[in-house]
């Protein structure tokens, strides 16, 4: 089903014209309302009136996550706080979050884009959506929630955690759609099996999964254990939240990007040069409809490629393939972005710890695990085991409080972590992604 025929089936020529007009408008607006963008445009010698074609987008400056942190909390907003009706935030590498604001119109547009995602997945107002994405500052839960209500579907706002209770509600409430991270879907299947519940007999027919990397093998396993069709959704809090792109139920071959709201590019992450469709590179998004927090050429660090061949579902937008990795060293653990520098901030506050550490990510069963190995000084390592255990326990708590993720902390002897050219490899990802 197509939710919005006006935009989703536009001929390419008309869609390109719409994108150009909106690009001109958003460039004009950010230049005059956001100090960061006026300075950035001036530094590259481009003014909004210089944009004559979509190809001129290449002349505009990139925006990075660091730019958002440098303007914490509200420096990137294009409207006064009196017009902001909601604030979301994601963790950053410096202790400061990247803060995103929304006007009432932004919320309405977001809800419609999410409704379009659900329609692409084959959902209707007759569906019941079990929403196990996290609510709060994380955009996942509320993004799904408002989209479900916009579609007219019923929504169960269970959020994350409480696995056994969730399984009970999956049995009792009879939802037809499951929304969560793919690893949590597998975790639900595993715990349900341990509880003696035949998860294949639930009424679930569609699963919409995102928030972390997952493979086709994981997709097949989820479908087998939960007896549903698993679909991919893409978004990130800085650009909007979930709902930037969605896999359709008809083709299940890449995620449709809603180009009336976002211009997408793929670039070489090292040179910044724009790549041709089909070439794998870093995804870059420019927002076209956001009022409070518009972004110009935002570098996501996500690696993918664009698919331009027509889709049998009838949508005319380009598609993006499943995210294959990151161009930086961030890892995603159970839907939470974790940067080595975040861990380093915690480490540097504790006397006796060395600035040499490793993040080791593995998958045990269906869930991701994170172990942080940290070298300690000779004096600390020679102390009694009890003292080391107390330090490990405190560090575990500090990392959970700061990053929002549970990690096993292991203190190791000096110079025990492998070094390359004097440096330790910060991230070892042992998951088969």
C-alpha positions as a Markdown table, in Angstrom:
| # | Residue | x | y | z |
|---|---|---|---|---|
| 1 | Unk | 0.0 | 0.0 | 0.0 |
| 2 | Unk | 1.2 | 3.5 | -0.8 |
| 3 | Unk | 0.3 | 6.1 | 1.9 |
| 4 | Unk | 0.9 | 9.3 | 0.0 |
| 5 | Unk | 0.5 | 9.0 | -3.8 |
| 6 | Unk | 1.3 | 12.7 | -4.3 |
| 7 | Unk | 4.9 | 12.3 | -3.3 |
| 8 | Unk | 5.8 | 8.6 | -3.3 |
| 9 | Unk | 4.9 | 8.0 | -7.0 |
| 10 | Unk | 6.1 | 11.3 | -8.5 |
| 11 | Unk | 7.8 | 11.0 | -11.8 |
| 12 | Unk | 11.6 | 11.5 | -11.4 |
| 13 | Unk | 11.6 | 14.8 | -13.2 |
| 14 | Unk | 8.9 | 16.2 | -11.0 |
| 15 | Unk | 10.6 | 14.8 | -7.9 |
| 16 | Unk | 14.0 | 16.4 | -8.9 |
| 17 | Unk | 12.2 | 19.8 | -9.4 |
| 18 | Unk | 10.6 | 19.5 | -6.0 |
| 19 | Unk | 13.9 | 18.7 | -4.3 |
| 20 | Unk | 15.6 | 21.6 | -6.0 |
| 21 | Unk | 13.0 | 24.1 | -4.9 |
| 22 | Unk | 13.1 | 22.8 | -1.3 |
| 23 | Unk | 16.9 | 22.8 | -1.3 |
| 24 | Unk | 16.9 | 26.5 | -2.3 |
| 25 | Unk | 14.4 | 27.3 | 0.5 |
| 26 | Unk | 16.2 | 25.4 | 3.2 |
| 27 | Unk | 19.6 | 26.9 | 2.2 |
| 28 | Unk | 18.1 | 30.4 | 2.3 |
| 29 | Unk | 16.6 | 29.7 | 5.7 |
| 30 | Unk | 19.7 | 28.2 | 7.4 |
| 31 | Unk | 21.9 | 30.9 | 6.0 |
| 32 | Unk | 19.9 | 33.6 | 7.7 |
| 33 | Unk | 18.9 | 31.8 | 10.9 |
| 34 | Unk | 21.7 | 29.5 | 11.9 |
| 35 | Unk | 25.1 | 31.2 | 12.6 |
| 36 | Unk | 27.0 | 28.0 | 12.0 |
| 37 | Unk | 25.7 | 27.8 | 8.5 |
| 38 | Unk | 26.2 | 31.4 | 7.6 |
| 39 | Unk | 29.8 | 31.1 | 8.6 |
| 40 | Unk | 30.2 | 27.7 | 6.8 |
| 41 | Unk | 28.6 | 29.0 | 3.6 |
| 42 | Unk | 30.8 | 32.1 | 3.7 |
| 43 | Unk | 33.9 | 30.1 | 4.2 |
| 44 | Unk | 33.4 | 28.1 | 1.0 |
| 45 | Unk | 32.3 | 31.2 | -0.9 |
| 46 | Unk | 28.7 | 30.1 | -1.6 |
| 47 | Unk | 25.4 | 31.9 | -1.0 |
| 48 | Unk | 21.9 | 30.5 | -1.2 |
| 49 | Unk | 21.2 | 32.3 | -4.4 |
| 50 | Unk | 24.1 | 30.5 | -6.0 |
| 51 | Unk | 22.2 | 27.2 | -6.0 |
| 52 | Unk | 20.7 | 26.8 | -9.5 |
| 53 | Unk | 20.6 | 23.0 | -9.8 |
| 54 | Unk | 20.8 | 19.9 | -7.6 |
| 55 | Unk | 24.4 | 19.5 | -8.8 |
| 56 | Unk | 25.2 | 22.7 | -6.9 |
| 57 | Unk | 24.6 | 20.8 | -3.6 |
| 58 | Unk | 28.3 | 19.6 | -4.0 |
| 59 | Unk | 29.4 | 23.2 | -3.4 |
| 60 | Unk | 27.8 | 23.3 | 0.0 |
| 61 | Unk | 29.8 | 22.4 | 3.2 |
| 62 | Unk | 29.4 | 19.2 | 5.0 |
| 63 | Unk | 27.9 | 19.0 | 8.5 |
| 64 | Unk | 29.4 | 16.6 | 11.0 |
| 65 | Unk | 28.4 | 15.2 | 14.4 |
| 66 | Unk | 31.3 | 17.3 | 15.9 |
| 67 | Unk | 29.6 | 20.4 | 14.6 |
| 68 | Unk | 26.5 | 19.5 | 16.5 |
| 69 | Unk | 28.5 | 18.9 | 19.7 |
| 70 | Unk | 30.3 | 22.2 | 19.2 |
| 71 | Unk | 27.0 | 24.0 | 19.1 |
| 72 | Unk | 25.5 | 22.2 | 22.1 |
| 73 | Unk | 22.7 | 22.4 | 23.1 |
| 74 | Unk | 20.6 | 24.7 | 20.9 |
| 75 | Unk | 23.1 | 26.5 | 18.6 |
| 76 | Unk | 22.0 | 24.6 | 15.4 |
| 77 | Unk | 18.3 | 25.4 | 15.9 |
| 78 | Unk | 16.7 | 27.5 | 13.1 |
| 79 | Unk | 13.7 | 28.6 | 15.2 |
| 80 | Unk | 13.4 | 30.2 | 18.7 |
| 81 | Unk | 12.7 | 27.9 | 21.6 |
| 82 | Unk | 9.2 | 29.2 | 21.9 |
| 83 | Unk | 8.4 | 27.2 | 18.8 |
| 84 | Unk | 10.2 | 24.0 | 20.0 |
| 85 | Unk | 7.6 | 21.4 | 21.2 |
| 86 | Unk | 10.0 | 18.5 | 21.8 |
| 87 | Unk | 13.7 | 17.8 | 22.3 |
| 88 | Unk | 15.5 | 14.5 | 21.6 |
| 89 | Unk | 19.1 | 13.8 | 22.1 |
| 90 | Unk | 21.7 | 11.1 | 21.4 |
| 91 | Unk | 25.0 | 10.4 | 23.2 |
| 92 | Unk | 28.2 | 11.9 | 21.9 |
| 93 | Unk | 31.9 | 11.2 | 22.3 |
| 94 | Unk | 32.6 | 14.1 | 24.6 |
| 95 | Unk | 29.9 | 13.8 | 27.3 |
| 96 | Unk | 27.7 | 16.3 | 25.5 |
| 97 | Unk | 24.7 | 14.9 | 23.6 |
| 98 | Unk | 23.7 | 15.9 | 20.1 |
| 99 | Unk | 20.5 | 17.7 | 20.7 |
| 100 | Unk | 17.7 | 17.8 | 18.1 |
| 101 | Unk | 14.6 | 20.0 | 18.3 |
| 102 | Unk | 11.2 | 19.7 | 16.7 |
| 103 | Unk | 8.4 | 22.1 | 16.0 |
| 104 | Unk | 4.7 | 21.0 | 15.9 |
| 105 | Unk | 5.0 | 20.8 | 12.1 |
| 106 | Unk | 8.2 | 18.7 | 12.4 |
| 107 | Unk | 6.3 | 16.2 | 14.6 |
| 108 | Unk | 3.5 | 16.0 | 12.1 |
| 109 | Unk | 5.8 | 15.5 | 9.1 |
| 110 | Unk | 7.7 | 12.8 | 11.1 |
| 111 | Unk | 4.5 | 11.0 | 12.0 |
| 112 | Unk | 3.5 | 11.0 | 8.3 |
| 113 | Unk | 6.9 | 9.7 | 7.2 |
| 114 | Unk | 6.6 | 6.9 | 9.8 |
| 115 | Unk | 3.0 | 6.2 | 8.6 |
| 116 | Unk | 4.5 | 5.9 | 5.1 |
| 117 | Unk | 7.0 | 3.4 | 6.4 |
| 118 | Unk | 4.3 | 1.3 | 7.9 |
| 119 | Unk | 2.2 | 1.4 | 4.7 |
| 120 | Unk | 5.3 | 0.3 | 2.8 |
| 121 | Unk | 5.5 | -2.7 | 5.2 |
| 122 | Unk | 1.9 | -3.6 | 4.3 |
| 123 | Unk | 0.4 | -2.3 | 7.6 |
| 124 | Unk | -3.1 | -0.9 | 7.9 |
| 125 | Unk | -5.4 | 0.5 | 10.6 |
| 126 | Unk | -6.3 | -3.0 | 11.5 |
| 127 | Unk | -2.9 | -3.9 | 12.8 |
| 128 | Unk | -1.7 | -3.9 | 16.4 |
| 129 | Unk | 1.9 | -2.7 | 16.8 |
| 130 | Unk | 4.0 | -4.0 | 19.7 |
| 131 | Unk | 6.6 | -1.2 | 20.1 |
| 132 | Unk | 9.6 | -2.4 | 21.9 |
| 133 | Unk | 11.9 | 0.5 | 20.8 |
| 134 | Unk | 13.1 | 2.7 | 23.7 |
| 135 | Unk | 11.1 | 5.7 | 24.7 |
| 136 | Unk | 12.6 | 8.9 | 26.1 |
| 137 | Unk | 15.4 | 10.9 | 24.6 |
| 138 | Unk | 16.0 | 8.1 | 22.1 |
| 139 | Unk | 13.9 | 8.8 | 19.0 |
| 140 | Unk | 12.9 | 5.2 | 18.3 |
| 141 | Unk | 10.0 | 4.7 | 20.6 |
| 142 | Unk | 8.1 | 7.9 | 20.0 |
| 143 | Unk | 8.9 | 7.9 | 16.3 |
| 144 | Unk | 7.2 | 4.5 | 15.9 |
| 145 | Unk | 4.4 | 5.5 | 18.3 |
| 146 | Unk | 3.3 | 8.7 | 16.5 |
| 147 | Unk | 3.5 | 6.9 | 13.1 |
| 148 | Unk | 1.3 | 4.1 | 14.2 |
| 149 | Unk | -1.3 | 6.5 | 15.5 |
| 150 | Unk | -1.1 | 8.5 | 12.2 |
| 151 | Unk | -1.7 | 5.3 | 10.3 |
| 152 | Unk | -4.7 | 4.5 | 12.6 |
| 153 | Unk | -3.2 | 1.3 | 13.9 |
| 154 | Unk | -3.2 | 0.3 | 17.6 |
| 155 | Unk | 0.1 | 0.7 | 19.4 |
| 156 | Unk | 1.3 | -1.1 | 22.5 |
| 157 | Unk | 4.0 | 1.2 | 24.0 |
| 158 | Unk | 6.0 | -1.4 | 25.9 |
| 159 | Unk | 9.4 | 0.1 | 25.3 |
| 160 | Unk | 12.6 | -2.0 | 26.0 |
| 161 | Unk | 13.4 | -4.5 | 28.7 |
| 162 | Unk | 11.0 | -6.7 | 30.8 |
| 163 | Unk | 11.4 | -9.6 | 28.4 |
| 164 | Unk | 9.1 | -12.1 | 30.1 |
| 165 | Unk | 6.4 | -9.5 | 30.5 |
| 166 | Unk | 6.7 | -8.6 | 26.8 |
| 167 | Unk | 6.3 | -12.3 | 25.9 |
| 168 | Unk | 3.1 | -12.4 | 28.1 |
| 169 | Unk | 1.7 | -9.4 | 26.3 |
| 170 | Unk | 2.6 | -10.8 | 22.9 |
| 171 | Unk | 0.5 | -13.8 | 23.8 |
| 172 | Unk | -2.4 | -11.9 | 25.5 |
| 173 | Unk | -2.7 | -8.7 | 23.4 |
| 174 | Unk | -2.3 | -10.4 | 20.0 |
| 175 | Unk | -0.1 | -7.8 | 18.2 |
| 176 | Unk | 0.4 | -8.4 | 14.5 |
| 177 | Unk | 3.6 | -6.2 | 14.2 |
| 178 | Unk | 6.8 | -6.2 | 16.2 |
| 179 | Unk | 9.0 | -3.2 | 16.2 |
| 180 | Unk | 12.4 | -3.4 | 18.0 |
| 181 | Unk | 16.1 | -4.0 | 17.3 |
| 182 | Unk | 16.8 | -7.3 | 15.5 |
| 183 | Unk | 18.9 | -8.6 | 18.4 |
| 184 | Unk | 16.0 | -8.0 | 20.8 |
| 185 | Unk | 13.7 | -9.9 | 18.5 |
| 186 | Unk | 16.0 | -12.9 | 18.6 |
| 187 | Unk | 16.3 | -12.5 | 22.4 |
| 188 | Unk | 12.5 | -12.5 | 22.7 |
| 189 | Unk | 12.4 | -15.7 | 20.6 |
| 190 | Unk | 15.0 | -17.3 | 22.8 |
| 191 | Unk | 13.4 | -16.4 | 26.2 |
| 192 | Unk | 10.0 | -17.4 | 24.9 |
| 193 | Unk | 11.4 | -20.8 | 23.9 |
| 194 | Unk | 12.9 | -21.2 | 27.4 |
| 195 | Unk | 9.5 | -20.3 | 28.9 |
| 196 | Unk | 7.9 | -23.1 | 26.9 |
| 197 | Unk | 6.1 | -20.6 | 24.6 |
| 198 | Unk | 5.7 | -21.5 | 20.9 |
| 199 | Unk | 6.6 | -18.1 | 19.5 |
| 200 | Unk | 5.6 | -19.2 | 16.0 |
| 201 | Unk | 2.0 | -19.4 | 17.0 |
| 202 | Unk | 1.8 | -15.7 | 17.9 |
| 203 | Unk | -0.3 | -13.5 | 15.7 |
| 204 | Unk | 2.8 | -11.6 | 14.5 |
| 205 | Unk | 3.0 | -11.2 | 10.7 |
| 206 | Unk | 5.5 | -8.3 | 10.2 |
| 207 | Unk | 8.6 | -7.3 | 12.0 |
| 208 | Unk | 10.2 | -3.8 | 11.5 |
| 209 | Unk | 13.7 | -3.8 | 12.8 |
| 210 | Unk | 16.5 | -1.3 | 12.9 |
| 211 | Unk | 18.8 | 0.6 | 15.3 |
| 212 | Unk | 21.8 | -1.7 | 14.8 |
| 213 | Unk | 23.6 | -3.7 | 12.1 |
| 214 | Unk | 22.1 | -7.0 | 11.2 |
| 215 | Unk | 22.7 | -9.6 | 8.5 |
| 216 | Unk | 20.5 | -11.5 | 6.1 |
| 217 | Unk | 21.3 | -14.6 | 8.2 |
| 218 | Unk | 19.8 | -12.8 | 11.3 |
| 219 | Unk | 16.8 | -11.9 | 9.2 |
| 220 | Unk | 16.2 | -15.5 | 8.2 |
| 221 | Unk | 16.6 | -16.7 | 11.8 |
| 222 | Unk | 14.1 | -14.1 | 13.1 |
| 223 | Unk | 11.6 | -15.0 | 10.4 |
| 224 | Unk | 11.9 | -18.7 | 11.2 |
| 225 | Unk | 11.7 | -18.3 | 15.0 |
| 226 | Unk | 8.9 | -15.7 | 15.1 |
| 227 | Unk | 7.0 | -16.8 | 11.9 |
| 228 | Unk | 6.9 | -13.3 | 10.4 |
| 229 | Unk | 8.3 | -11.2 | 7.6 |
| 230 | Unk | 11.3 | -9.1 | 8.7 |
| 231 | Unk | 11.8 | -5.7 | 7.2 |
| 232 | Unk | 14.5 | -3.1 | 7.5 |
| 233 | Unk | 14.0 | 0.5 | 8.6 |
| 234 | Unk | 16.6 | 3.3 | 8.6 |
| 235 | Unk | 16.9 | 6.6 | 10.4 |
| 236 | Unk | 19.1 | 8.5 | 12.8 |
| 237 | Unk | 18.2 | 11.0 | 15.5 |
| 238 | Unk | 20.2 | 13.8 | 14.0 |
| 239 | Unk | 18.4 | 13.7 | 10.6 |
| 240 | Unk | 15.0 | 13.0 | 12.2 |
| 241 | Unk | 14.8 | 9.6 | 13.8 |
| 242 | Unk | 13.4 | 6.4 | 12.3 |
| 243 | Unk | 11.5 | 6.9 | 9.1 |
| 244 | Unk | 14.2 | 8.2 | 6.7 |
| 245 | Unk | 14.0 | 5.1 | 4.6 |
| 246 | Unk | 12.0 | 1.8 | 4.6 |
| 247 | Unk | 12.0 | -1.5 | 2.9 |
| 248 | Unk | 8.8 | -2.3 | 1.1 |
| 249 | Unk | 6.9 | -5.6 | 1.5 |
| 250 | Unk | 6.5 | -6.1 | -2.3 |
| 251 | Unk | 10.2 | -6.1 | -3.3 |
| 252 | Unk | 12.2 | -6.4 | -0.1 |
| 253 | Unk | 15.2 | -5.2 | -1.9 |
| 254 | Unk | 16.6 | -2.0 | -0.3 |
| 255 | Unk | 15.0 | 0.8 | 1.7 |
| 256 | Unk | 13.1 | 3.5 | -0.1 |
| 257 | Unk | 14.4 | 7.0 | 0.9 |
| 258 | Unk | 11.6 | 9.6 | 1.1 |
| 259 | Unk | 13.2 | 12.0 | -1.3 |
| 260 | Unk | 10.6 | 14.7 | -0.9 |
| 261 | Unk | 12.0 | 15.2 | 2.6 |
| 262 | Unk | 15.7 | 14.2 | 2.2 |
| 263 | Unk | 18.3 | 14.5 | -0.4 |
| 264 | Unk | 20.8 | 11.6 | -0.2 |
| 265 | Unk | 24.3 | 11.4 | -1.5 |
| 266 | Unk | 27.0 | 8.7 | -1.2 |
| 267 | Unk | 30.6 | 10.0 | -0.8 |
| 268 | Unk | 34.1 | 8.6 | -0.5 |
| 269 | Unk | 34.6 | 8.9 | 3.2 |
| 270 | Unk | 38.2 | 9.8 | 2.8 |
| 271 | Unk | 38.1 | 12.4 | 0.0 |
| 272 | Unk | 34.5 | 13.6 | 0.4 |
| 273 | Unk | 34.0 | 13.2 | -3.4 |
| 274 | Unk | 30.4 | 12.3 | -4.5 |
| 275 | Unk | 30.1 | 8.8 | -5.8 |
| 276 | Unk | 27.8 | 7.4 | -8.5 |
| 277 | Unk | 24.7 | 5.4 | -7.7 |
| 278 | Unk | 25.7 | 1.8 | -7.1 |
| 279 | Unk | 29.1 | 2.7 | -5.6 |
| 280 | Unk | 29.5 | 1.9 | -1.9 |
| 281 | Unk | 30.2 | 4.9 | 0.2 |
| 282 | Unk | 29.2 | 7.0 | 3.2 |
| 283 | Unk | 25.6 | 8.2 | 3.3 |
| 284 | Unk | 25.1 | 12.0 | 3.4 |
| 285 | Unk | 21.7 | 13.5 | 4.0 |
| 286 | Unk | 20.3 | 17.0 | 3.5 |
| 287 | Unk | 16.9 | 17.6 | 5.2 |
| 288 | Unk | 14.3 | 19.4 | 3.1 |
| 289 | Unk | 11.2 | 19.8 | 5.3 |
| 290 | Unk | 12.5 | 20.2 | 8.9 |
| 291 | Unk | 11.8 | 23.5 | 10.5 |
| 292 | Unk | 13.6 | 23.4 | 13.9 |
| 293 | Unk | 16.7 | 21.5 | 13.0 |
| 294 | Unk | 17.5 | 21.5 | 9.3 |
| 295 | Unk | 20.8 | 19.9 | 8.2 |
| 296 | Unk | 22.9 | 20.5 | 5.1 |
| 297 | Unk | 25.0 | 17.5 | 3.9 |
| 298 | Unk | 25.1 | 15.7 | 7.2 |
| 299 | Unk | 27.8 | 13.0 | 7.2 |
| 300 | Unk | 26.2 | 9.9 | 8.8 |
| 301 | Unk | 29.3 | 7.7 | 8.7 |
| 302 | Unk | 27.0 | 4.9 | 7.6 |
| 303 | Unk | 28.3 | 2.8 | 4.7 |
| 304 | Unk | 25.7 | 1.8 | 2.0 |
| 305 | Unk | 25.0 | 2.2 | -1.7 |
| 306 | Unk | 22.1 | 3.6 | -3.7 |
| 307 | Unk | 19.8 | 1.5 | -5.9 |
| 308 | Unk | 18.2 | 3.5 | -8.7 |
| 309 | Unk | 16.4 | 0.8 | -10.7 |
| 310 | Unk | 12.6 | 1.0 | -10.6 |
| 311 | Unk | 10.8 | -0.9 | -7.8 |
| 312 | Unk | 7.8 | -3.1 | -8.5 |
| 313 | Unk | 6.0 | -1.5 | -5.6 |
| 314 | Unk | 5.4 | 1.7 | -7.7 |
| 315 | Unk | 7.5 | 4.1 | -5.5 |
| 316 | Unk | 9.8 | 6.2 | -7.6 |
| 317 | Unk | 12.3 | 7.1 | -4.9 |
| 318 | Unk | 15.9 | 5.7 | -4.9 |
| 319 | Unk | 16.7 | 3.0 | -2.4 |
| 320 | Unk | 19.6 | 2.3 | -0.1 |
| 321 | Unk | 21.0 | -1.1 | 0.6 |
| 322 | Unk | 21.4 | -2.5 | 4.2 |
| 323 | Unk | 24.1 | -0.6 | 6.2 |
| 324 | Unk | 27.3 | -2.6 | 5.8 |
| 325 | Unk | 29.4 | -0.7 | 8.4 |
| 326 | Unk | 30.7 | 2.6 | 9.7 |
| 327 | Unk | 33.4 | 4.9 | 8.3 |
| 328 | Unk | 34.5 | 5.7 | 11.9 |
| 329 | Unk | 35.2 | 3.5 | 14.9 |
| 330 | Unk | 31.7 | 3.7 | 16.5 |
| 331 | Unk | 30.1 | 0.4 | 17.4 |
| 332 | Unk | 26.4 | -0.2 | 18.0 |
| 333 | Unk | 25.6 | -2.4 | 21.0 |
| 334 | Unk | 22.0 | -3.3 | 21.5 |
| 335 | Unk | 20.9 | -0.2 | 19.7 |
| 336 | Unk | 23.2 | 2.1 | 21.6 |
| 337 | Unk | 26.0 | 4.1 | 19.9 |
| 338 | Unk | 29.3 | 3.5 | 21.7 |
| 339 | Unk | 32.4 | 5.4 | 20.9 |
| 340 | Unk | 35.9 | 4.6 | 22.2 |
| 341 | Unk | 36.4 | 8.2 | 23.3 |
| 342 | Unk | 33.3 | 7.9 | 25.5 |
| 343 | Unk | 35.0 | 5.0 | 27.4 |
| 344 | Unk | 38.2 | 7.0 | 27.5 |
| 345 | Unk | 36.5 | 9.8 | 29.3 |
| 346 | Unk | 35.4 | 7.4 | 32.0 |
| 347 | Unk | 38.8 | 5.9 | 32.3 |
| 348 | Unk | 40.7 | 9.1 | 32.5 |
| 349 | Unk | 38.8 | 10.1 | 35.6 |
| 350 | Unk | 40.1 | 7.1 | 37.6 |
| 351 | Unk | 43.6 | 7.3 | 39.1 |
| 352 | Unk | 45.8 | 4.3 | 38.3 |
| 353 | Unk | 44.3 | 3.4 | 34.9 |
| 354 | Unk | 46.4 | 3.7 | 31.8 |
| 355 | Unk | 45.1 | 5.3 | 28.6 |
| 356 | Unk | 45.2 | 1.9 | 26.8 |
| 357 | Unk | 42.0 | 0.0 | 26.4 |
| 358 | Unk | 40.0 | -2.1 | 24.0 |
| 359 | Unk | 36.3 | -2.5 | 23.4 |
| 360 | Unk | 35.5 | -6.1 | 22.5 |
| 361 | Unk | 32.1 | -6.7 | 21.0 |
| 362 | Unk | 30.7 | -10.2 | 20.6 |
| 363 | Unk | 27.4 | -11.9 | 20.1 |
| 364 | Unk | 26.5 | -14.5 | 22.7 |
| 365 | Unk | 23.4 | -16.3 | 21.7 |
| 366 | Unk | 21.1 | -13.6 | 20.3 |
| 367 | Unk | 22.4 | -10.6 | 22.2 |
| 368 | Unk | 25.4 | -8.4 | 21.7 |
| 369 | Unk | 27.9 | -8.1 | 24.6 |
| 370 | Unk | 30.6 | -5.5 | 25.3 |
| 371 | Unk | 33.7 | -6.1 | 27.3 |
| 372 | Unk | 36.1 | -3.3 | 28.1 |
| 373 | Unk | 39.6 | -4.3 | 28.8 |
| 374 | Unk | 41.7 | -1.6 | 30.5 |
| 375 | Unk | 45.4 | -1.6 | 31.4 |
| 376 | Unk | 46.3 | -0.5 | 34.9 |
| 377 | Unk | 49.5 | 0.8 | 36.4 |
| 378 | Unk | 52.0 | -1.6 | 38.0 |
| 379 | Unk | 51.0 | -0.5 | 41.4 |
| 380 | Unk | 47.3 | -1.0 | 40.9 |
| 381 | Unk | 47.9 | -4.4 | 39.3 |
| 382 | Unk | 50.0 | -5.6 | 42.2 |
| 383 | Unk | 47.3 | -4.7 | 44.7 |
| 384 | Unk | 45.1 | -7.5 | 46.1 |
| 385 | Unk | 42.4 | -8.9 | 43.8 |
| 386 | Unk | 39.6 | -7.5 | 46.0 |
| 387 | Unk | 40.7 | -3.9 | 45.2 |
| 388 | Unk | 40.7 | -4.7 | 41.5 |
| 389 | Unk | 37.2 | -6.2 | 41.7 |
| 390 | Unk | 35.9 | -3.1 | 43.5 |
| 391 | Unk | 37.4 | -0.9 | 40.7 |
| 392 | Unk | 35.9 | -3.1 | 38.0 |
| 393 | Unk | 32.5 | -2.9 | 39.7 |
| 394 | Unk | 32.7 | 0.9 | 39.9 |
| 395 | Unk | 33.8 | 1.2 | 36.3 |
| 396 | Unk | 31.0 | -1.0 | 35.2 |
| 397 | Unk | 28.5 | 1.3 | 36.9 |
| 398 | Unk | 30.2 | 4.5 | 35.6 |
| 399 | Unk | 30.1 | 3.2 | 32.0 |
| 400 | Unk | 26.5 | 2.2 | 32.3 |
| 401 | Unk | 25.5 | 5.6 | 33.8 |
| 402 | Unk | 27.5 | 7.5 | 31.1 |
| 403 | Unk | 27.0 | 5.4 | 28.0 |
| 404 | Unk | 23.7 | 3.7 | 28.8 |
| 405 | Unk | 25.0 | 0.3 | 28.0 |
| 406 | Unk | 26.1 | -2.6 | 30.2 |
| 407 | Unk | 29.7 | -3.6 | 29.8 |
| 408 | Unk | 31.9 | -6.2 | 31.5 |
| 409 | Unk | 35.0 | -4.4 | 32.7 |
| 410 | Unk | 38.3 | -6.3 | 32.9 |
| 411 | Unk | 41.4 | -4.7 | 34.3 |
| 412 | Unk | 44.6 | -6.1 | 32.8 |
| 413 | Unk | 48.3 | -5.8 | 33.5 |
| 414 | Unk | 50.3 | -3.0 | 31.9 |
| 415 | Unk | 51.4 | -3.5 | 28.2 |
| 416 | Unk | 49.3 | -6.6 | 27.8 |
| 417 | Unk | 47.0 | -5.2 | 25.1 |
| 418 | Unk | 48.4 | -5.7 | 21.6 |
| 419 | Unk | 49.8 | -2.5 | 20.0 |
| 420 | Unk | 50.3 | -1.5 | 16.4 |
| 421 | Unk | 52.8 | 1.3 | 15.9 |
| 422 | Unk | 52.5 | 2.0 | 19.6 |
| 423 | Unk | 48.7 | 2.2 | 19.7 |
| 424 | Unk | 46.2 | -0.2 | 20.9 |
| 425 | Unk | 43.4 | -1.2 | 18.5 |
| 426 | Unk | 40.4 | 0.5 | 20.2 |
| 427 | Unk | 37.6 | -1.7 | 18.8 |
| 428 | Unk | 37.5 | -5.4 | 18.2 |
| 429 | Unk | 34.2 | -6.4 | 16.8 |
| 430 | Unk | 33.9 | -10.2 | 16.8 |
| 431 | Unk | 30.3 | -10.2 | 15.6 |
| 432 | Unk | 29.7 | -11.6 | 12.1 |
| 433 | Unk | 28.1 | -8.6 | 10.5 |
